Amino acid sequence: MDEEPTVENPSLRMLGFMATVFGGHFICYGLIRCSKLTTARNPGFTAHQICFFFSMAYCAVIGCWLWANRAHDLKDRVYGHLRPANLLCEFNCAFQIYDLIVSLLVPTLRHFDRIAHHTVAGILAYWSYKYHLLLYYSIFFFGVSEVSSIFLTFVEFFKEFPSLRDQDLNPFLSQVNEHSRTMFAVLFIAIRVVYWPYVSMQFWFDSLGALTNGGAHPVEITCVLLANIGLTLLQFHWGTIILRQIHKKLCVDRRLPVDQKEGYASIDGTGFPMHSTHKEDTPLMHKMDP
């Protein structure tokens, strides 16, 4: 059943989430920069990946738990209130602000598509927690869909530091890298390409019903519908690229040295591309990268 909104200060709590994420980033940044590890050559990126991993893991775990146990208690999937879902939106909004700022400051992450995504996603999360709007669907789009992003963290990390995934130098980490790529590809296709459209169709049906019946916040709902069109098309686009790269990897199995110069493109946790300036990568890795 729907929960009654409690009298709280969500903006203050969101600031607390932001302080936690930024605090974790600065601590990791300082420790990495003072170390003699390979990752010390790009401490901003490495600190971001650590924060990204824990943030996406939190969203994925909470989202999957709510989707399996609590989401269907909501009788009104457009305006119904569920406090854990509201907290998920608050955290996601805080994280998008963090990720936006870090993306502007760290050259490796500074790309227009990434910045545009964080801006749009932050606005959508803000509307959800501010107006208790579409909280049912926010559980999936801000929670369940981030399961694949957990493994994407490792994919991005090893791409930035190719020596760590060299099979001769680090056989264990090389296996971690390969398994992470496999899990990312499988989960991305299953959740963001297959299941995402099904949830989106239900989302459209409920949202159009609310608009037809003269429900509250029609402008916000309309904007969310338009955003869903773009995001869904992006899932299909990158899903197609991933399938193509999997096909190439299965059909062409050849390795070249880690120092082979080759560019690559990758996918952000929410399905948006980010083109790295780092050029050192193997063709095998390139085959798995959209």
C-alpha positions as CSV (number, residue, x, y, z in Angstrom):
1,M,0.0,0.0,0.0
2,D,1.1,3.6,-0.6
3,E,2.9,5.3,2.3
4,E,2.0,8.8,3.5
5,P,4.8,11.3,3.0
6,T,6.4,12.2,6.2
7,V,7.4,15.8,7.2
8,E,11.1,15.8,6.5
9,N,13.7,18.0,4.7
10,P,14.7,15.9,1.7
11,S,17.0,18.7,0.4
12,L,19.0,18.6,3.6
13,R,19.3,14.8,3.4
14,M,20.4,15.1,-0.2
15,L,23.1,17.4,0.9
16,G,24.2,14.8,3.3
17,F,24.4,12.2,0.5
18,M,26.5,14.7,-1.5
19,A,28.8,15.3,1.4
20,T,29.3,11.5,1.8
21,V,30.1,10.9,-1.9
22,F,32.4,14.0,-2.2
23,G,34.1,13.1,1.1
24,G,34.7,9.6,-0.1
25,H,36.2,10.9,-3.3
26,F,38.6,13.3,-1.6
27,I,39.8,10.6,0.8
28,C,40.4,8.2,-2.1
29,Y,42.0,10.9,-4.1
30,G,44.5,11.8,-1.3
31,L,45.4,8.2,-0.6
32,I,45.9,7.3,-4.3
33,R,47.9,10.4,-5.0
34,C,50.3,9.6,-2.1
35,S,50.7,6.0,-3.2
36,K,53.2,4.6,-5.6
37,L,50.6,2.5,-7.4
38,T,50.0,2.5,-11.1
39,T,46.7,4.2,-10.5
40,A,48.4,7.2,-9.0
41,R,49.0,8.7,-12.5
42,N,45.2,9.5,-12.7
43,P,44.0,9.8,-9.1
44,G,40.9,11.8,-10.0
45,F,39.6,9.1,-12.4
46,T,40.5,6.3,-9.9
47,A,38.8,8.0,-7.0
48,H,35.7,8.5,-9.2
49,Q,35.6,4.8,-10.1
50,I,35.7,3.8,-6.5
51,C,32.9,6.1,-5.6
52,F,31.0,5.1,-8.7
53,F,31.3,1.4,-7.8
54,F,29.9,1.8,-4.3
55,S,27.2,4.2,-5.4
56,M,26.0,2.0,-8.2
57,A,26.1,-1.1,-5.9
58,Y,24.0,0.8,-3.4
59,C,21.4,1.8,-6.0
60,A,21.4,-1.7,-7.6
61,V,20.9,-3.5,-4.3
62,I,18.2,-1.2,-3.0
63,G,16.5,-1.1,-6.3
64,C,16.4,-4.8,-6.8
65,W,15.2,-5.3,-3.2
66,L,12.4,-2.8,-3.7
67,W,11.5,-4.1,-7.1
68,A,11.1,-7.6,-5.8
69,N,9.5,-6.9,-2.4
70,R,7.9,-3.5,-2.1
71,A,7.3,-2.0,-5.5
72,H,4.1,-3.9,-6.2
73,D,2.5,-2.6,-3.0
74,L,2.1,0.7,-4.7
75,K,-1.5,0.9,-6.0
76,D,-0.8,4.2,-7.8
77,R,2.3,3.8,-9.9
78,V,2.4,7.5,-10.9
79,Y,1.7,9.4,-7.7
80,G,2.0,6.7,-5.0
81,H,4.6,7.3,-2.3
82,L,7.1,4.8,-1.0
83,R,9.8,6.2,1.3
84,P,12.7,3.8,0.4
85,A,12.1,4.7,-3.3
86,N,12.1,8.4,-2.4
87,L,15.5,7.9,-0.6
88,L,16.8,6.2,-3.7
89,C,15.9,9.2,-5.9
90,E,17.4,11.6,-3.4
91,F,20.7,9.6,-3.4
92,N,20.7,9.4,-7.2
93,C,20.1,13.1,-7.6
94,A,23.0,13.8,-5.2
95,F,25.2,11.3,-7.1
96,Q,24.4,12.9,-10.5
97,I,25.5,16.3,-9.1
98,Y,28.7,14.8,-7.9
99,D,29.3,13.0,-11.1
100,L,28.6,16.1,-13.1
101,I,31.1,18.2,-11.2
102,V,33.8,15.5,-11.3
103,S,33.2,15.0,-15.0
104,L,33.9,18.7,-15.5
105,L,37.1,18.6,-13.5
106,V,38.7,15.3,-14.6
107,P,39.8,15.4,-18.3
108,T,39.3,11.6,-18.8
109,L,35.6,12.1,-17.9
110,R,35.0,15.5,-19.5
111,H,32.7,14.7,-22.5
112,F,29.6,16.5,-23.6
113,D,27.4,13.4,-23.7
114,R,28.4,12.4,-20.2
115,I,27.7,15.9,-18.9
116,A,24.3,16.1,-20.7
117,H,23.3,12.7,-19.2
118,H,24.1,13.7,-15.6
119,T,22.2,16.9,-16.1
120,V,19.0,15.2,-17.4
121,A,19.2,12.3,-14.9
122,G,19.7,14.7,-12.0
123,I,16.6,16.7,-13.0
124,L,14.5,13.5,-13.3
125,A,15.6,12.3,-9.9
126,Y,14.9,15.7,-8.4
127,W,11.4,15.7,-9.8
128,S,10.8,12.2,-8.5
129,Y,11.8,12.9,-4.9
130,K,10.5,16.5,-4.8
131,Y,7.0,15.7,-6.1
132,H,6.8,12.0,-5.1
133,L,6.4,11.5,-8.9
134,L,6.7,8.1,-10.6
135,L,8.5,6.6,-7.6
136,Y,7.5,3.1,-8.7
137,Y,9.3,3.4,-12.0
138,S,12.3,5.2,-10.4
139,I,13.0,2.0,-8.6
140,F,13.8,0.3,-11.9
141,F,15.4,3.2,-13.8
142,F,17.5,4.5,-10.9
143,G,18.0,1.1,-9.2
144,V,17.6,-2.1,-11.1
145,S,19.1,-0.8,-14.3
146,E,22.3,0.0,-12.5
147,V,23.2,-3.7,-11.9
148,S,25.3,-3.8,-15.1
149,S,27.1,-0.5,-14.0
150,I,28.7,-2.4,-11.2
151,F,30.8,-4.4,-13.6
152,L,31.2,-1.5,-15.9
153,T,33.3,0.1,-13.1
154,F,35.9,-2.6,-13.6
155,V,35.8,-2.4,-17.4
156,E,36.5,1.3,-17.3
157,F,39.2,0.9,-14.6
158,F,41.2,-1.7,-16.6
159,K,40.9,0.3,-19.8
160,E,42.5,3.3,-18.2
161,F,45.3,1.2,-16.7
162,P,46.0,-1.5,-19.4
163,S,49.1,-2.8,-17.7
164,L,47.0,-4.1,-14.8
165,R,45.0,-6.4,-17.1
166,D,48.1,-7.7,-19.0
167,Q,47.8,-11.5,-18.9
168,D,51.5,-12.0,-18.4
169,L,52.1,-9.4,-15.7
170,N,48.8,-9.8,-13.8
171,P,47.0,-13.1,-14.7
172,F,44.5,-12.8,-11.9
173,L,43.5,-9.2,-12.7
174,S,43.4,-10.2,-16.4
175,Q,40.7,-12.8,-15.5
176,V,38.8,-10.3,-13.4
177,N,38.8,-7.9,-16.4
178,E,37.5,-10.6,-18.8
179,H,34.8,-11.8,-16.4
180,S,33.7,-8.2,-15.7
181,R,33.3,-7.6,-19.4
182,T,31.3,-10.7,-19.8
183,M,29.0,-9.9,-16.9
184,F,28.6,-6.3,-18.1
185,A,27.6,-7.4,-21.6
186,V,25.1,-10.1,-20.4
187,L,23.5,-7.9,-17.8
188,F,23.3,-4.9,-20.0
189,I,21.5,-6.9,-22.7
190,A,19.2,-8.6,-20.3
191,I,18.2,-5.5,-18.2
192,R,18.6,-2.5,-20.5
193,V,17.7,-4.0,-23.9
194,V,15.2,-6.8,-23.1
195,Y,13.5,-5.8,-19.8
196,W,13.8,-2.0,-20.1
197,P,11.3,-1.7,-23.0
198,Y,8.7,-3.8,-21.1
199,V,8.9,-1.5,-18.1
200,S,8.8,1.5,-20.4
201,M,5.6,0.4,-22.0
202,Q,3.9,0.0,-18.6
203,F,5.4,3.4,-17.7
204,W,3.9,5.0,-20.8
205,F,0.5,3.4,-20.2
206,D,0.3,4.7,-16.6
207,S,1.7,8.1,-17.4
208,L,-0.6,8.8,-20.4
209,G,-3.5,7.6,-18.2
210,A,-2.5,10.2,-15.5
211,L,-2.3,13.0,-18.2
212,T,-5.7,12.0,-19.7
213,N,-7.3,12.1,-16.3
214,G,-5.9,15.6,-15.5
215,G,-3.4,14.4,-12.9
216,A,-0.9,16.7,-11.2
217,H,2.5,17.8,-12.7
218,P,1.6,17.3,-16.4
219,V,4.6,19.2,-17.6
220,E,7.0,17.1,-15.6
221,I,5.4,13.8,-16.7
222,T,5.5,14.9,-20.3
223,C,9.2,15.7,-20.0
224,V,9.9,12.4,-18.4
225,L,8.1,10.6,-21.2
226,L,10.2,12.4,-23.8
227,A,13.3,11.6,-21.9
228,N,12.3,7.9,-21.8
229,I,12.1,7.9,-25.6
230,G,15.7,9.0,-25.9
231,L,17.0,6.7,-23.2
232,T,15.2,3.7,-24.7
233,L,16.6,4.4,-28.1
234,L,20.1,4.7,-26.6
235,Q,19.7,1.3,-24.9
236,F,18.9,-0.3,-28.2
237,H,21.8,1.6,-29.9
238,W,24.4,0.5,-27.4
239,G,22.9,-3.0,-27.1
240,T,23.4,-3.4,-30.8
241,I,27.0,-2.3,-30.5
242,I,27.7,-4.7,-27.6
243,L,26.2,-7.6,-29.6
244,R,28.3,-6.7,-32.6
245,Q,31.5,-6.6,-30.4
246,I,30.6,-9.9,-28.8
247,H,30.2,-11.4,-32.3
248,K,33.6,-10.1,-33.3
249,K,35.3,-11.4,-30.2
250,L,33.8,-14.9,-30.7
251,C,34.7,-15.0,-34.4
252,V,38.1,-13.4,-34.2
253,D,40.2,-14.5,-31.3
254,R,43.7,-12.9,-31.6
255,R,45.7,-11.0,-29.1
256,L,48.2,-8.2,-29.6
257,P,50.6,-6.6,-27.1
258,V,49.2,-4.3,-24.4
259,D,51.2,-1.4,-25.8
260,Q,49.3,-1.7,-29.2
261,K,48.0,1.8,-29.9
262,E,44.3,1.9,-30.6
263,G,41.5,4.2,-29.6
264,Y,38.3,3.0,-28.0
265,A,34.8,4.1,-26.9
266,S,32.9,3.1,-23.9
267,I,29.6,3.3,-22.2
268,D,28.6,5.2,-19.1
269,G,26.7,3.5,-16.2
270,T,23.3,4.8,-17.6
271,G,23.9,3.9,-21.2
272,F,25.6,7.0,-22.5
273,P,28.9,6.9,-24.4
274,M,32.0,8.5,-23.3
275,H,35.0,8.7,-25.7
276,S,38.2,8.3,-23.9
277,T,41.4,10.3,-24.7
278,H,43.5,7.3,-23.6
279,K,44.8,5.5,-26.6
280,E,46.5,2.4,-25.2
281,D,44.3,-0.6,-25.6
282,T,44.3,-4.0,-27.2
283,P,42.1,-5.0,-30.1
284,L,40.6,-7.8,-28.0
285,M,39.4,-5.2,-25.5
286,H,38.3,-3.0,-28.3
287,K,36.0,-5.8,-29.6
288,M,34.1,-5.8,-26.3
289,D,33.9,-2.0,-26.0
290,P,31.0,-0.2,-27.8
